[in-house]
Each structure stands twice: as structure tokens, then as C-alpha cells.
Amino acid sequence: MLSTRSHVGDSCEITISKEILDKLHLTAGSQVDVRLEDGAERIVIQPVDAKAKRVDIDAEFASQVNDFIEKYRPALNELAK
């Protein structure tokens, strides 16, 4: 089961159960594609294919950005309002 949690600007966070995260091999910060299913009132969330990741982004830099976001998430959420 998914549930909306808190607001981030004009958006909402969604919580995904550990069972589903484990099944899809996702962790906090994993990239996913989110889309509306054509002709249905469904949201489809899929892991981003590892082969489709951009290769021109330095992995160490990306890690530092993720660390920064996690450390300052409350302040960033306030700024997004």
C-alpha cells in the first residue's frame, strides 16, 4: 500500500512499503519513472533501467549531491513551499 505523506512545494511525497522496495531492488534515492497509465486512472511507478542512466554524470558528484539533499531535506522542503 502507498500513502501520501507530506507536501514538497506543489507536490506530495509517496511512501512505498519495504516489501515492494525490496522486490523492486529500490532504496531511498533510487530513480523511478512515474506515469499515468493510458485510459485508466492508475499511476505506474517503474525503476529506471540501469542501462538508461546518463554516463556523463560523475558518480562521486552525484553521491555528494544526494548526501547534501538528505542532510538539508527539511530546509529544502521549506524553501520549496
Secondary structure as GFF3:
##gff-version 3
##sequence-region A 1 81
A	DSSP	beta_strand	3	8	.	.	.	ID=ss1
A	DSSP	beta_strand	11	15	.	.	.	ID=ss2
A	DSSP	alpha_helix	18	24	.	.	.	ID=ss3
A	DSSP	beta_strand	32	36	.	.	.	ID=ss4
A	DSSP	beta_strand	43	47	.	.	.	ID=ss5
A	DSSP	three_ten_helix	50	52	.	.	.	ID=ss6
A	DSSP	alpha_helix	59	71	.	.	.	ID=ss7
A	DSSP	alpha_helix	73	80	.	.	.	ID=ss8
###
